[in-house]
Each structure stands twice: as C-alpha cells, then as structure tokens.
Amino acid sequence: MKTIGILGNFRKPEIWELIPNLVGWLLEQGQQVAITNRLTGPSFTPPSQVAVYPASTLVKHVDLMLSIGGDGTLLSTIRVIGKAKVPILGIHMGGLGFLAEVKVTDIYAAIQQVLDDKYELEDRMILAVDLQHEGNLRTYYVVNDLVVNRGSSPRLLATQVEISGRHLNDYFSDGLIVATPTGSTAYSLAAGGPIVVPTLEALTVTPICPHSLSARPIVVPSSDKIVIRFEPEQEGIGITLDGQIKFEVDSAAVVTARKAGWSVQMVKLPDSDYYRVLRTKMGWSGEATGVRM
C-alpha cells in the first residue's frame, strides 16, 4: 500500500471533474490518498478517509506525488517537494508536455503501472542560484532555468560571465539563460540553445538576442560554477526563475548558478520515450523515406 499525494492546477475546470473519480478509484485499489486543500471546496468534498493538507506539508505524508495540470504545475510541485525524495508522476491536461508526459486520458493505466512496480525513477538536476544583492546572500532552486534580462530598460544588458573562475565572455544582449538539461527545451531552446538529453550532467549558457553574430550558446559540465556580473549603472535588471518567480536587482548584484546537491525523482514508465516526445512536440517527421539501412 502506498500513500499517494495529489497536487493539481485548481484553475483548470476539468480537474474538478477528474479529482472525485480519481480519488474514488485510488481508494478502490486499496491505496491511501492525501490531497492539497486547494483541491477541496464546493466542487469536491473528499471522503473522510482522505487526508487533506496544505501543499507545503503534503509532501511529508506521501510516498508518491501526482502532479496534474502541465509543465508549469510540475515545476511548482517540484519546488513544494524540495529535497524530499518523493517521486513525481506528471500528468498533463491539454498540450503535450516535456515534463508531464502522461496524458490525462492515460492516468489510470499509468498509475496502475506504478502500483504494479512497473516503473523506474529518473533523477533530474536541480540548479542552485545564489544571489548576492544589497548585502544579502539568498539561494533559490530551479528545475528549468535562470534568466537575467534587461527588465524595463530599453538598453541592452551588459554582462560579464565567468565559468569556474575563468572569464568566458562579455555579452551585450537582451539577457542570458542558464538552463539545466531539463530546461534546455524551454526558453533556452526558443533563444537558439541546444536540446540536451535530461539525464546528462551539463549546463547551458544561452544569450538572448546578442548584439554580436559570434555570440553562441555554450554547454559546460555541471561541476562548473557560472558567475554573472553586470556593468555599473544598470537599473531594473530582471531575474526570472523557472518562468514563475520574478524580481529586479541593480548592477551591483552578483548571480552564481551551480548544480544543487540534490535532485528530483521523476517516475518513468516502460513506454516513456523522450525522443518520441521530441518528435511530437517539435513536429519532426520521425521517418526517413527511401533510405536503405
């Protein structure tokens, strides 16, 4: 018996149709169920045997977490789980997700495979972002990417990038993206960065609209520390973490990106195929005609 936790995007109307049926089915399978209080209310009153917790404490009571919504929901779920070694099964409602690979129409079959122990766990790298600003040091943890940008300024952002104590380049651009392999298919890809298989140990640095044709993305080992400094007298510099946390700093700030000392565990089912996801999401044909092997 497992205690299965459920986090989900309560803003999606269709989730309120799914949750009562899903909870009932899990109970019928003899599983214990715990859900976030965001998934209760007038649309769903859980049975008495279902535990209800705030999202911040739910993770302490479960063996497996279901994240229902999409990639954004999954990113939020990972931040909630933090350093706890609770595996996550991502279910997407709508378009195909890179992170949440299971379609909601396949949710019961997918969970049954987990209950039957027909799955593997895949570690995904977490990026630690150290921000020195106004005499304080604060560390944030992200799954996809760190983005520094010119914020509200109409001028290009001038940055100096150092890799493990060695000068990489001075960039004049709209900003820079430091991405994990998981995040390589997010903003970094849109900015011209490479696709990196999620299980690789690497980080990418991708300039956004650089004012130089020679400025190109670079892939570095995950053991490296990437330090970003700013030219003086730049104000309103934007920092964005996983596309969800945003704030501004001034040019005295120093940003360091490094591999965190822990990772997140994603449930991988037997039919999971990252390359198939790429072909579908990217619109690749996936087949070569007239080629003899």
C-alpha positions in Angstrom: 0.0 0.0 0.0 1.2 3.5 -0.9 0.1 6.9 0.3 -0.5 8.8 -2.9 -0.5 12.6 -2.8 -2.3 14.8 -5.4 -1.3 18.3 -6.4 -3.0 19.9 -9.3 -3.9 23.1 -11.2 -7.1 24.0 -9.4 -7.7 26.8 -12.0 -8.4 24.2 -14.7 -12.1 23.5 -14.7 -11.6 19.9 -16.0 -9.6 19.0 -12.9 -12.8 19.3 -10.8 -14.3 16.6 -13.0 -11.3 14.3 -12.6 -10.5 14.5 -8.9 -13.6 12.8 -7.5 -13.3 9.9 -9.9 -9.5 9.6 -9.3 -9.7 9.7 -5.6 -12.5 7.1 -5.6 -10.5 4.8 -7.9 -7.4 5.0 -5.7 -9.4 4.1 -2.6 -10.9 1.1 -4.5 -7.3 0.0 -5.3 -6.7 -0.1 -1.5 -4.4 2.9 -1.5 -4.2 5.7 1.0 -4.8 9.2 -0.5 -3.8 12.7 0.6 -4.6 15.8 -1.4 -3.8 19.5 -1.1 -6.6 21.7 0.4 -6.6 23.6 -2.9 -8.4 20.7 -4.5 -11.3 20.7 -2.0 -14.3 23.0 -1.8 -17.8 23.3 -3.1 -16.9 21.3 -6.2 -15.4 18.4 -4.2 -15.7 17.3 -0.6 -13.3 14.4 -0.1 -14.3 11.2 1.7 -13.4 11.0 5.4 -10.6 8.6 4.8 -8.8 11.1 2.5 -6.2 13.2 4.3 -6.1 16.9 3.4 -3.0 19.1 3.9 -1.7 22.4 2.7 0.7 21.9 -0.3 3.7 22.9 1.9 3.2 19.9 4.2 1.5 17.4 1.9 4.9 16.1 0.9 5.7 14.9 4.4 2.9 12.4 4.3 3.1 10.7 0.9 5.1 8.0 -0.9 4.3 9.2 -4.4 3.1 12.6 -5.7 0.7 13.0 -8.7 1.1 16.4 -10.4 -1.9 17.1 -12.5 -2.0 20.1 -14.9 1.0 20.7 -17.1 4.7 21.5 -17.0 4.1 24.7 -15.0 2.2 22.7 -12.4 5.0 20.2 -12.3 7.6 22.9 -11.8 5.6 24.2 -8.8 5.2 20.7 -7.5 9.0 20.2 -7.6 9.5 23.4 -5.6 7.0 22.1 -3.0 8.8 18.8 -2.7 12.2 20.3 -2.3 14.8 18.0 -1.0 12.3 15.3 0.0 12.9 12.1 -2.0 9.3 11.8 -3.1 8.9 10.6 -6.7 6.6 12.6 -9.0 4.3 11.3 -11.8 3.4 14.2 -14.1 0.1 14.2 -15.8 -0.7 16.9 -18.4 -4.1 18.2 -19.3 -4.1 19.7 -22.7 -1.0 20.0 -24.9 1.9 17.6 -24.8 4.3 18.3 -22.0 8.1 17.8 -21.9 8.0 17.3 -18.1 4.5 16.0 -17.6 4.5 13.2 -20.2 1.4 11.2 -19.2 -1.8 12.2 -20.9 -4.8 12.7 -18.6 -6.6 10.1 -20.7 -4.0 7.5 -19.7 -3.9 8.4 -16.0 -5.4 5.2 -14.6 -3.3 2.9 -16.7 -0.2 4.9 -15.7 -0.9 4.8 -12.0 -1.7 1.1 -12.2 1.8 0.5 -13.7 3.3 2.4 -10.7 1.2 0.3 -8.3 2.5 -2.8 -10.1 6.1 -1.6 -9.7 6.5 -1.3 -13.4 8.4 1.9 -13.5 11.8 3.4 -13.0 13.0 6.6 -11.3 14.9 9.2 -13.2 16.9 11.8 -11.4 16.6 15.4 -12.8 19.2 18.0 -12.0 18.3 21.0 -9.8 20.0 24.3 -10.4 21.0 26.3 -7.3 21.0 30.1 -7.9 23.0 32.2 -5.4 22.1 35.9 -5.5 24.3 38.4 -3.7 22.3 41.7 -3.6 22.2 44.6 -1.2 24.5 42.9 1.3 22.4 39.7 1.4 23.0 36.2 0.0 20.0 34.2 -0.9 19.8 30.8 -2.6 17.0 29.7 -4.9 16.4 26.3 -6.5 15.1 25.9 -10.0 14.4 23.0 -12.4 14.4 24.6 -15.8 16.4 27.8 -15.9 17.7 31.1 -14.6 17.1 34.1 -16.8 18.7 37.5 -16.4 17.3 40.2 -18.7 17.3 44.0 -19.3 13.9 44.3 -17.5 12.2 47.6 -18.1 15.3 49.2 -19.6 15.3 49.9 -23.4 19.1 49.4 -23.5 20.9 46.2 -24.0 22.1 44.4 -20.9 25.9 44.3 -20.4 27.0 41.2 -18.6 30.3 39.5 -17.7 30.3 35.7 -17.4 32.8 33.6 -15.6 33.0 29.8 -15.6 34.7 28.3 -12.6 37.0 31.3 -12.2 37.8 31.7 -15.9 36.4 34.5 -18.0 34.0 33.3 -20.7 32.7 36.4 -22.4 31.2 39.9 -22.1 27.7 39.9 -23.6 25.6 42.8 -24.9 22.2 41.3 -25.3 18.6 41.2 -24.1 19.7 38.8 -21.4 21.2 35.4 -20.6 19.7 32.0 -19.9 21.4 29.3 -17.7 19.5 26.1 -18.2 19.6 22.6 -16.9 19.2 19.7 -19.3 15.5 19.5 -18.4 15.2 23.3 -19.1 17.0 23.0 -22.5 13.6 22.6 -24.2 12.1 25.7 -22.6 13.2 29.3 -23.1 16.8 28.3 -24.0 15.5 26.4 -27.0 13.4 29.4 -28.1 16.5 31.6 -27.9 18.6 29.2 -30.1 20.1 27.0 -27.4 20.7 23.2 -27.9 18.5 20.4 -26.8 20.2 18.4 -24.1 19.0 14.9 -23.0 17.7 15.3 -19.5 19.9 12.7 -17.9 23.1 14.4 -19.0 25.2 16.2 -16.4 25.6 19.6 -18.1 24.5 23.3 -18.0 23.9 25.6 -21.0 24.5 29.3 -21.2 22.4 30.9 -24.0 22.5 34.7 -24.8 19.1 36.2 -25.7 19.3 38.3 -29.0 23.1 39.1 -28.6 24.5 42.2 -30.3 27.1 40.0 -31.9 26.9 37.3 -34.6 29.7 35.4 -32.9 27.9 35.0 -29.6 26.7 31.4 -29.4 25.3 29.1 -26.7 27.8 27.0 -24.8 27.4 23.7 -22.9 29.6 23.3 -19.8 30.0 20.5 -17.3 27.5 20.5 -14.4 30.5 20.7 -12.0 31.2 24.2 -13.2 30.0 27.4 -11.4 28.6 30.1 -13.7 29.0 33.6 -12.3 27.2 36.6 -13.9 28.2 40.2 -13.1 26.8 43.4 -14.6 28.3 46.6 -15.9 27.8 49.5 -13.5 24.9 52.0 -13.7 22.3 49.5 -15.0 19.0 49.6 -13.2 15.9 47.4 -13.2 17.7 44.2 -14.2 15.2 41.3 -14.3 15.7 37.9 -12.7 13.3 35.1 -13.6 13.4 31.6 -12.1 11.6 28.8 -14.0 9.4 31.5 -15.6 7.4 31.7 -12.4 9.4 33.7 -9.8 10.4 37.3 -11.0 12.1 40.3 -9.3 14.5 43.1 -10.1 18.1 43.8 -9.0 20.6 46.5 -9.7 24.0 46.3 -11.3 25.8 45.6 -8.0 24.2 42.2 -7.8 26.2 39.0 -8.5 24.4 35.9 -9.7 26.0 32.4 -9.4 24.5 29.3 -10.9 25.6 25.8 -9.9 24.4 22.3 -9.6 22.5 21.7 -6.4 23.5 19.0 -4.0 20.2 17.1 -4.6 17.9 16.1 -7.4 14.3 15.4 -8.1 13.0 11.9 -8.9 10.6 11.6 -11.9 8.6 8.4 -12.5 9.4 6.9 -15.9 7.0 4.3 -17.2 8.0 1.5 -19.5 6.6 3.1 -22.7 8.2 6.5 -21.9 10.3 7.7 -24.9 11.9 11.1 -24.7 12.8 11.1 -28.4 9.2 10.4 -29.3 8.2 13.4 -27.2 10.7 15.5 -29.1 9.4 14.3 -32.5 5.8 15.1 -31.5 6.5 18.4 -29.8 8.9 19.7 -32.4 6.9 18.5 -35.3 9.7 16.3 -36.7 8.6 13.8 -39.3 10.4 11.0 -37.4 10.7 8.9 -40.6 13.1 8.8 -43.5 11.6 7.6 -46.8 13.7 5.9 -49.4 16.6 5.3 -47.1 18.2 1.9 -47.2 19.6 0.5 -43.9 
